[in-house]
Amino acid sequence: MKPIYVTQPTLPPLEEFIPYLEKIWDNKILTNGGTFHQQLEQALCDYLGVKHLALFTNGTIALITALQALRITGEVITTPYSFVATAHSLLWNGIKPVFVDIDPVTLNLDPNKIEAAITPQTTAIMPVHCYGYPCDVARIQQIADNYNLKVIYDAAHAFGVKDKNGGLLNHGDLSVLSFHATKVFNTFEGGAIVCPDEKTKRRIDHLKNFGFVDEVTVVAAGINGKMSEINAAFGLLQLKGIEEALEKRKFIDARYRESFENVTGIHCADTGSHVANYAYFPIFVERNRDALYEKLKTNGIFGRRYFYPLISDFPMYRGLPSASPANLPVARKISNEVICLPMYSALEENEQNRIIKLIKEFA
Ligand code: T4K
């Protein structure tokens, strides 16, 4: 039986990639801001409806650089319910993460609990639009304004998501995307920082190129965060098929939701009123989540428990006062119940039927 993974990258026909490779071979510019890099930055700005965007080698280096770009220090408020890269980006900058519990509906930082975690050392908030579900951006901005804090969104899951004001990526001081192979839009590995002004974009561009401004001037201890021409070319090709891929995901999402509507003990996440990207399909299993997870695995279906364990349970975080279980009851409950089911545009109807049947049998 063919294994079914939590996701599978969308790949355009191989022959369509050849002309891009030929161009790279002709130009012999492989990286350092080549033609495809420039084209992809512009194409993504247009598609996502954002002013400026800097491509990166991956989302994690982009997160680390975003914090550097805004010179964030001290303490940063963040969510324990995310991929570990969110908090790791803080540690790599010598910043102390302060975990705040999540809202049971949005699954994102609970704005009602943020203020109590602010101390004189707090300089920023790093919320995550988990699964591409929008954070309460208005409330978060209000708190940030009141306390003079920066807001850096980890928008790794939020490619193309829109809220009532348009593109979700326009909120906060910076938003960071991931274009990893497992994401809705991928460049094999890749990422980006979305920023509102030319000056910040320039600083980010310097930081991702070792701090170089020109051949002889280095203005900061930058890193090598550049995206290569191969990745950028693949991104341009991917972008052509993005709408079709999103339509297929939407259809799969609707079938799952409909199938689980009346199944006792299995809950789907709230659909919300935003324009979604159907990046993930989490279900929440009231009892014996791990038994269902194992049953699916035995049947060749490799869902994932995104996000279990909580980041705050990993050894480098669990000693922090904010990591204490009593501080994070909602995140803990959700983390103990979640399974992300296979979700990708090439998931076939009979494969989805098999997944649904197994879950219904279990329930
Ligand atoms: N912030 C958030 C909120 C994130 O979720 C992430 C990454 C980041 C920041 C950091 O961004 P990046 O630095 O990664 O750009 C995966 C991904 O590696 C990671 O990108 C992602 N989040 C996280 C949620 O999931 P794993 O270890 O679970 O992935 P892996 O390799 O087990 O892949 C899952 C399944 O996907 C495999 O079982 C098979 C399938 N797959 C995977 C790959 C890599 C393929 O079919 N083809 C592939 O090439 O972390």
Boltz pocket constraint, residues with backbone or C-beta under 6 A from the ligand:
constraints:
  - pocket:
      binder: B
      contacts: [[A, 5], [A, 6], [A, 7], [A, 8], [A, 9], [A, 58], [A, 59], [A, 60], [A, 61], [A, 82], [A, 83], [A, 85], [A, 86], [A, 128], [A, 154], [A, 156], [A, 157], [A, 177], [A, 178], [A, 179], [A, 180], [A, 181], [A, 182], [A, 190], [A, 191], [A, 302], [A, 304], [A, 306]]
      max_distance: 6.0
